Amino acid sequence: MKQQTSNVEVEKVEKKGEWKLFIFLTVFLFPILATVSVFGYGFIMWMSNILFGLPTH
């Protein structure tokens, strides 16, 4: 019976860890990655315009 109790406790700990990971990904990691990628693209476009000039028709 003790083995079954420890399995339930392990599942609770795993679910708690999954929720913490989900919140970390959705609140912190994905917004940070999106912001960095947009700024990175803008920086690349800015530097290419400085080095090669504005695009022409």
CYANA upper distance limits for C-alpha pairs under 8 A (distance plus 0.5 A):
  1 MET  CA      5 THR  CA      7.07
  2 LYS  CA      6 SER  CA      6.86
  3 GLN  CA      7 ASN  CA      6.84
  4 GLN  CA      8 VAL  CA      6.95
  5 THR  CA      9 GLU  CA      6.88
  6 SER  CA     10 VAL  CA      6.60
  7 ASN  CA     11 GLU  CA      6.72
  8 VAL  CA     12 LYS  CA      6.81
  9 GLU  CA     13 VAL  CA      6.78
 10 VAL  CA     14 GLU  CA      6.64
 11 GLU  CA     15 LYS  CA      6.62
 12 LYS  CA     16 LYS  CA      6.66
 13 VAL  CA     17 GLY  CA      6.69
 14 GLU  CA     18 GLU  CA      6.64
 15 LYS  CA     19 TRP  CA      6.75
 16 LYS  CA     20 LYS  CA      6.80
 17 GLY  CA     21 LEU  CA      6.65
 18 GLU  CA     22 PHE  CA      6.59
 19 TRP  CA     23 ILE  CA      6.63
 20 LYS  CA     24 PHE  CA      6.59
 21 LEU  CA     25 LEU  CA      6.61
 22 PHE  CA     26 THR  CA      6.64
 23 ILE  CA     27 VAL  CA      6.19
 23 ILE  CA     28 PHE  CA      8.26
 24 PHE  CA     28 PHE  CA      5.88
 24 PHE  CA     29 LEU  CA      6.91
 25 LEU  CA     29 LEU  CA      5.29
 25 LEU  CA     30 PHE  CA      6.36
 26 THR  CA     30 PHE  CA      6.28
 26 THR  CA     31 PRO  CA      7.83
 27 VAL  CA     31 PRO  CA      7.28
 28 PHE  CA     32 ILE  CA      6.62
 29 LEU  CA     33 LEU  CA      6.60
 30 PHE  CA     34 ALA  CA      6.55
 31 PRO  CA     35 THR  CA      6.61
 32 ILE  CA     36 VAL  CA      6.60
 33 LEU  CA     37 SER  CA      6.55
 34 ALA  CA     38 VAL  CA      6.74
 35 THR  CA     39 PHE  CA      6.63
 36 VAL  CA     40 GLY  CA      6.37
 37 SER  CA     41 TYR  CA      6.61
 38 VAL  CA     42 GLY  CA      6.69
 39 PHE  CA     43 PHE  CA      6.55
 40 GLY  CA     44 ILE  CA      6.68
 41 TYR  CA     45 MET  CA      6.72
 42 GLY  CA     46 TRP  CA      6.54
 43 PHE  CA     47 MET  CA      6.57
 44 ILE  CA     48 SER  CA      6.55
 45 MET  CA     49 ASN  CA      6.66
 46 TRP  CA     50 ILE  CA      6.83
 47 MET  CA     51 LEU  CA      6.63
 48 SER  CA     52 PHE  CA      6.18
 48 SER  CA     53 GLY  CA      7.77
 49 ASN  CA     53 GLY  CA      5.15
 49 ASN  CA     54 LEU  CA      5.77
 49 ASN  CA     55 PRO  CA      8.17
 50 ILE  CA     54 LEU  CA      8.35
